[in-house]
């Protein structure tokens, strides 16, 4: 049974999503919230497998809530379900550690499979949307033959992949058993080789490259 928590300030939307999930034998709604503060408290109490959340909430951003959830509960999955289809939202979702980004126009029959997918550790980010987002922050090819990627050392490639997974420098340092200052130096070198100035650019570059390889 996959435990699901819903965060949306529109009660009718929550009821609709809850109805679809509850009608699926292997999914169960364990809690609901209409805002960030309420969600933070109830998620800590229910510890769901997947949190389905909107971007725009009355007391904050669903993107910030997603980031906080992933920091406090690293094994918990987040699926963004929003009415807004824009590249900035996708970039923000990627950097917040979201496992998926779906529009509220998604067919009801497809929602349970999306929840199962992110619960299993797969990412649901539309490749075409990711490529459009990449076009805003990067130029040129993003496949494995890209000379910029080829110029990276194995350690820099490893760190790039972890940045794409939304890990902070401190989290990367802990994961690799290195000093945080060492990670910062690697990141600076990596951004210079890729021709970027921000981690967001590097994260979207790597995500798009992985989609192209897949």
N, C-alpha and C positions, 0 to 999 in steps of 0.2 A: 504494500500500500504506500503510495506517494502522498506525503502530507503537503498541502498547499495553503499558503496564506495570501489573501487578497488585499491590496491597498489601492483605493480609488475613492475620491470624494463624492462621486455620484452613486447614490444608493441603488438606483435602477441598474446601473452598469454592473455593480457588484453582484446584485441578485441574478442578473443574466449569466455572468461568468460562473458564479457559484452553482447555478442550476446545471450548466453544461458539465462542470467538473464532478458534481455530486452524482450525476447520471452515468458516470464512467466507473466501472467496477474497481479499477486499481488506483483511483484518485480519491482524495478526501480533503475537503476544506476544513482546516483546523482553526481558522481565525480570520477576522476581517478588521480593517481600520480605514478611517476616512482621512487620515492625515499622518504626518511624519512622527510627531511625538507619540501619538497613540500606537502607531505601528511599531515603533522602537520598543515600547514597553511590552506589547503583546507578542511580538516575534521572539523576544528573549524568553518569554514564558512558555511559548508553544513549540519553539525550535522546529519549524517546518523544513521540508526538503527543498521546496521551491517557493519563492515569493514572486507573485505576479503584481506588478505595480505600474501606476501611471506616472507620467513625467511631471505634470502640473498638479500640485497639491496645495491646499489652502494655507498651510503653515510652512512651506518649504518646497524644495525640488526633489522629485523622485530620483533624479540622478544622484544628488547628494545622499539621499537615503540608501540608494543602492551601494554607493561607495562605503557608507558606514556599516551596512550589513556585511559586506564582504570582508571588511577589516575586523569586525567583531566575531563573525561566524564564517571563517574561510571556506568551510565545506558546503555552505548554503548557496543555492543557485538563485539567480535573479532573472526574471523575464519581463522586459519592458513592454507594456501593452498601451499604446498611445494612439491618439487621433491625428497626430502630427507627423507628416512624412517629409522630413527635411534632413539634409546631410549633417548639419551641426548637431542634431539630436543623436544621430548615429555615432559621430565622433565622440560626443560626450558619454554616450552609453558604453562605448568601447573602453574609454579611459576610466570609467567608474567600475569596470569589471563585470558589466552585464553579460549574461550568457546568451541572450536573445533579444531581438527587437521586432515586435509585431505591431501591425496597425489594427485598430479596432474594427476595421472592415473585414478581418479574417473570418473565414467560414467557421461556424460553431463546431463543425465536425473536425476541423484541423487543429483546434486549440488543445484538446487532450494530447495529441501526438507531439505538439510543441512542448508541452509540459514534460512529457516523458523524455523527450530528446535532451532538454537542458538538465533534467534530473540525472540522466545517464552520462553527463559531462560533455555533451556536444554543444557547439555554438550555432545559434540560428540568427545569422546576420546576412541578409540578402547580398550576394556577391556584386550585383549590378549597383546597388546602393552604396556599398563599400567603395567600389571603383569610382563612383561619382564623388564621394567624400574625399577619396585620395587625390582626385584631380584638383581639389581646393588647396591641398597642403603639400603636394609633391608634384614633380614633373618628370617626364620620361618613363621608361619601362620599369615595372616592378617585379619582373620574373627573376628566376634564379640566375639568369645570364646577365643581369644588370651589373655593370662594372662596379657600381657603388657597393652593392651587396658583396660582390666578389672580393672587394678590398678589405672587408672586415675580417678580423682574426676570429678563431673559433670561440674564444671567450666573449668577444663583442657580439657575435651572432647569438650566443647563448643568452646574453643579457638583453639583446634586442627582443628575443622571444618572450622573455619574462616581462619586459616592459609592455609588450602586446597583450600579456595576460593581466595587465593593470597592477603589477606589483610596484611598490615604492622602492627607492634605493635601499632603505633599511631592510625591507622584506627580501630584496634580492641578495643583500649582503648575508642575511641569516640563512637563506636557502643555499648559497654557494660557500658559506664558511669564510667569507672575506670581510675586510674592514669596509665600513660604509664610505670612507674617503676613497678607497680603492675603486669602489663601484662608481662613484662620481667621476673619477678620472677616466674610467672606461667609457662612461656615457658621453662625456665631453668629446673624447676621441671618436667615438662611433658617430655622433651627430655631425662632427666635422667631415668625416669621410662620406656621409650620406648627403651632405649639403643642407642639413636641416638646422633649425635653431630651437625647436621645441620637441619635447618627448611625444606630444600628441602626433606630430608629423611622423615620427619614427614608428609609433604604434600602428597607425593606419597604413603606413608603407608595408610593414611586416604582415599585417592582417590581409591586405590585398594580395601580397606575394604568396601567402599560404593558400588563399582561395584559388589563385591562378595555377598553383602547382597541383591542387586537388582536382 
